[in-house]
Amino acid sequence: MATALPNLQQLSINWGLGSPGSGHKYSDGEDPDEELARYHASLTSHDVNIISNFTKLRVLHIEGAPLNGRYPVFFSFPLLEKMIISDCQYLKWDLEMLQGLPLLKELGCNRNSRLTGNLRSLRVLEHTLEKLEVNSCKQIEGNLMDLADLPHLKELDLDHTPAITGDIRDIGEDDFPVLESLGLPRSVYGGMYCEFQLISEVPSFMQAIHLLLQRTPTLFREIWLPGAFAWSLSGQSPDRYEYDNIYGCPYPPFSLQIVQAESRRGWSWCSNDGDSCEINWLDPEPSRDSSGCEDYVEELQPIERNIDIYKGHHQPPSEEVYNRLCEEYMG
């Protein structure tokens, strides 16, 4: 095959060859899982190393392939620009192996339990890397800011990668200079499901988020932005108190939301059932004679309708005040 297709530029390796009942398998790599190797020992083996002949390869997809062990051949393509490796539970590899792909622009790693390494290893691609997705790869370590000075990185998704650390507030004006899209795990301060220890942390944090959005309006996925990435007050916070719904009172406002009316952005504390505190605006109110004023007023109305029991409160009330509000609310 390699002789017949010397100019092949795109290759996909998937579950087809080694699917259950096929009687075939991909050849084992270095340091394979011995139990799996014994289980498949009777199957007809096909040499994976044959792909080394495709020296002009530009795109390599490896998805759900029943590979077992380490395959250095995957990381020896001098012209490769895009590599996607997903759902390969027995494929062993490390981010340091990417040094054999000097022109790589896009790397996608999803749900690979044997993938190891540190984000710093990706610096060998600092002059080429434009898109990076490391999703649900639990052994990948490093700090968000290890990639901050990559000059061409436009998309970065590190979701569900719990050993990654960092603080979104550390992103300065000159960091991630061309970044257009960012996804972070909960282990990064400011990532998905981030929990705050104190109510007092949140205003300055939201201001930092606002500055990032002013610089790059597309930075966060639009679907997650209104719900503020499920940010909330930690269950271990000293500012939090127990809630007893014996009177049917609304939940305490321990969650966060980001609101936008026309071009004006703000945020508020809210409860799980939709009741909102007052909006903490991050932008000034548009003037009455501005072109977007009518749209602003119209979009503001449904936002303000959710401000009921917590009217006049810009943050969660104390437990004493909350109980009083509940009594008043229930009449």
C-alpha positions in Angstrom: 0.0 0.0 0.0 2.8 2.4 0.9 4.4 1.8 -2.5 1.2 2.4 -4.3 0.4 5.6 -2.5 3.7 7.4 -2.1 2.0 10.9 -2.0 -0.7 10.1 0.6 -1.3 13.1 2.7 -4.2 12.1 5.0 -4.6 8.8 6.9 -7.2 7.5 9.4 -6.6 4.6 11.8 -9.7 3.5 13.6 -11.4 0.5 15.2 -12.3 -1.2 11.9 -9.3 -3.6 11.5 -9.4 -4.8 15.1 -13.2 -4.9 15.6 -14.6 -7.8 17.7 -15.0 -10.9 15.6 -12.8 -9.7 12.7 -10.0 -12.1 13.5 -7.5 -9.3 12.9 -5.5 -6.8 15.0 -2.9 -4.1 14.7 0.6 -5.2 15.6 1.5 -4.6 19.3 3.8 -1.7 20.0 6.6 -1.3 22.4 5.8 -2.1 26.1 2.2 -3.4 25.4 -0.3 -4.3 28.1 0.6 -8.0 28.5 -2.8 -9.2 29.5 -4.4 -7.6 26.4 -1.6 -8.9 24.2 -2.1 -12.5 25.4 -5.9 -12.2 24.9 -5.4 -11.2 21.2 -2.4 -13.4 20.5 -4.2 -15.7 18.2 -5.5 -12.9 15.9 -3.8 -12.1 12.5 -1.5 -9.2 13.1 -1.0 -6.3 10.7 2.2 -4.2 10.9 1.5 -0.6 11.9 5.0 0.5 11.0 4.2 0.3 7.3 2.9 3.9 7.6 6.4 5.2 8.0 6.6 5.1 4.2 4.0 7.9 4.0 6.6 10.6 4.3 4.3 13.3 2.8 1.6 12.8 5.4 -0.1 16.0 6.5 -3.1 14.7 8.6 -3.2 11.7 10.9 -6.4 10.7 12.7 -6.2 7.8 15.2 -9.7 7.3 16.7 -10.9 4.3 18.8 -8.2 2.1 17.3 -7.4 -1.0 19.4 -3.7 -0.2 19.6 -1.6 -1.7 22.4 1.7 -0.1 23.5 3.9 2.6 22.3 4.3 3.4 18.5 7.2 5.8 17.8 6.2 5.6 14.1 3.2 7.9 14.7 5.6 10.7 15.7 8.1 10.7 12.8 6.3 12.6 10.1 8.3 15.8 9.2 5.4 17.4 7.2 2.5 16.5 9.5 0.3 19.5 10.3 -2.7 17.9 12.1 -2.9 15.0 14.5 -6.0 13.8 16.3 -5.8 10.9 18.8 -9.0 9.9 20.5 -10.4 7.1 22.6 -7.3 4.9 22.4 -7.1 3.4 25.9 -4.1 1.2 25.5 -2.0 3.5 23.3 1.0 4.7 25.3 2.6 8.0 24.4 4.0 11.1 25.9 3.8 14.8 24.8 7.6 14.8 24.5 7.2 12.5 21.5 5.8 15.5 19.5 9.3 16.8 18.9 9.3 14.5 15.9 6.5 16.6 14.3 8.1 20.0 13.7 5.3 21.5 11.5 2.4 20.4 13.7 -0.4 23.1 13.7 -3.3 21.2 15.3 -3.2 18.6 18.1 -6.3 16.9 19.5 -6.0 14.5 22.4 -9.3 13.2 23.7 -10.0 10.5 26.3 -6.6 8.8 26.2 -5.9 7.3 29.6 -2.3 6.3 28.8 -1.2 9.7 27.5 1.4 11.3 29.8 3.5 14.4 29.9 3.6 18.1 30.8 2.2 21.1 28.9 5.8 22.5 28.8 6.7 19.8 26.4 4.5 21.5 23.8 6.9 24.4 23.6 8.8 22.5 20.9 5.8 23.5 18.8 5.8 27.2 19.8 6.4 28.4 16.2 3.7 26.3 14.6 0.9 25.3 17.1 -2.4 27.0 16.4 -5.0 24.7 17.9 -4.7 22.5 21.0 -7.3 20.3 22.6 -6.4 18.1 25.5 -9.6 16.8 26.9 -10.2 14.1 29.5 -6.6 13.1 29.7 -6.0 12.6 33.4 -2.3 12.2 33.4 -1.4 15.4 31.6 0.1 18.0 34.0 1.3 21.6 33.8 0.1 25.1 34.3 -2.2 27.1 32.0 0.5 29.8 31.8 3.1 27.4 30.4 1.5 28.1 27.0 0.9 31.9 27.4 3.6 33.1 25.0 2.9 30.8 22.1 2.6 33.3 19.3 0.2 31.4 17.0 -2.1 29.6 19.4 -5.7 30.5 18.5 -7.7 27.7 20.2 -7.0 26.1 23.6 -9.2 23.5 25.2 -8.0 21.8 28.4 -11.5 20.7 29.7 -11.8 17.7 32.0 -8.0 17.5 32.5 -7.8 17.6 36.3 -4.0 17.7 36.8 -3.8 21.1 34.9 -3.4 24.0 37.3 -3.4 27.8 37.0 -5.4 30.9 37.5 -7.3 32.7 34.7 -6.6 36.0 36.4 -2.9 35.5 35.6 -3.6 36.1 31.9 -2.1 39.5 31.2 -2.5 41.9 28.3 0.4 40.3 26.4 -0.3 36.7 27.1 -1.9 34.4 24.5 -1.6 37.2 21.9 -3.9 35.6 19.2 -6.1 33.3 21.3 -9.7 33.2 20.1 -11.2 30.4 22.2 -10.5 29.0 25.6 -11.8 26.1 27.6 -10.5 25.3 31.1 -11.0 22.5 33.7 -12.3 23.0 37.2 -8.7 22.5 38.5 -7.8 25.9 37.1 -9.1 28.9 39.0 -11.8 30.3 36.7 -12.4 27.0 34.9 -15.6 25.1 34.5 -17.4 24.5 37.9 -15.0 26.8 39.7 -16.0 27.3 43.4 -15.2 30.4 45.3 -14.3 30.2 49.0 -15.4 33.8 49.8 -18.1 36.1 48.4 -15.6 38.9 48.5 -13.4 37.1 45.9 -15.9 37.4 43.2 -16.1 41.1 42.2 -12.4 41.4 41.3 -12.6 38.0 39.6 -15.5 39.1 37.4 -13.7 42.3 36.5 -10.8 40.2 35.3 -13.1 38.1 33.2 -14.7 41.2 31.8 -11.3 42.5 30.7 -10.6 39.2 28.9 -13.9 39.4 27.1 -13.2 43.0 26.1 -10.0 41.9 24.5 -11.4 38.8 22.9 -15.3 38.7 22.8 -15.2 35.1 21.4 -12.9 33.8 24.1 -15.5 31.6 25.9 -18.1 29.3 24.4 -21.3 31.2 24.0 -23.4 28.3 25.3 -21.6 28.5 28.7 -21.3 32.3 29.1 -24.7 33.2 30.5 -24.5 30.4 33.1 -21.0 31.6 34.1 -19.6 28.2 33.6 -21.5 26.8 36.6 -19.4 29.0 38.9 -20.7 29.0 42.5 -19.9 29.6 46.2 -18.1 26.5 47.6 -20.0 24.2 49.9 -17.1 24.7 52.4 -17.3 28.5 52.3 -17.7 30.2 55.6 -20.2 32.5 53.8 -22.5 29.6 53.0 -25.3 28.3 55.1 -27.8 25.5 55.1 -31.1 25.8 53.4 -34.3 24.2 54.6 -37.2 24.4 52.2 -39.9 23.8 54.7 -41.6 27.1 53.7 -41.1 26.9 50.0 -38.8 29.9 50.0 -36.4 30.4 47.0 -33.0 28.9 47.3 -30.2 31.2 48.5 -28.3 32.8 45.7 -25.1 30.9 45.8 -24.6 30.5 42.0 -23.4 33.0 39.5 -24.6 34.3 36.1 -23.3 36.6 33.5 -25.9 38.9 31.9 -25.9 41.1 28.9 -28.3 43.7 27.7 -27.4 45.0 24.3 -23.6 45.8 24.6 -23.7 46.2 28.4 -22.3 43.3 30.4 -22.8 42.5 34.1 -23.1 39.7 36.5 -25.1 38.6 39.5 -25.5 36.0 42.2 -28.5 33.8 41.6 -30.3 30.8 43.0 -30.7 27.4 41.3 -34.4 28.2 40.7 -33.6 31.5 38.8 -34.1 34.2 41.5 -31.4 36.8 41.0 -29.7 39.4 43.1 -29.2 42.9 41.7 -27.0 43.1 38.7 -23.4 44.2 39.2 -22.7 46.1 36.0 -19.3 46.1 34.4 -20.1 48.5 31.6 -21.8 52.0 31.9 -25.4 52.4 31.0 -25.9 53.5 27.4 -27.1 57.1 27.0 -30.7 57.7 26.1 -29.8 59.1 22.7 -27.5 56.2 21.8 -28.4 54.0 18.9 -28.8 50.8 21.0 -30.7 52.4 23.9 -34.1 51.0 22.9 -32.7 47.5 22.5 -31.0 47.8 25.8 -34.2 48.7 27.6 -36.1 45.8 25.9 -33.4 43.2 26.8 -33.1 44.5 30.3 -36.8 43.8 31.2 -36.6 40.0 31.4 -33.4 40.2 33.4 -35.0 42.5 36.0 -38.1 40.3 36.3 -35.9 37.7 38.0 -34.9 40.2 40.7 -37.6 39.7 43.3 -36.9 38.5 46.8 -33.3 39.6 46.6 -34.1 43.1 45.3 -31.7 45.6 46.8 -29.0 42.9 47.4 -25.9 42.8 45.2 -24.6 39.7 46.9 -26.0 36.8 48.9 -27.6 38.0 52.1 -26.4 36.7 55.5 -28.3 33.8 56.9 -30.1 36.0 59.3 -31.2 38.4 56.5 -32.1 35.4 54.3 -34.4 33.9 56.9 -36.1 37.3 57.3 -36.6 37.7 53.6 -38.1 34.2 53.4 -40.6 35.1 56.2 -41.6 38.3 54.3 -41.7 36.4 51.0 -44.1 33.7 52.4 -46.2 36.3 54.1 
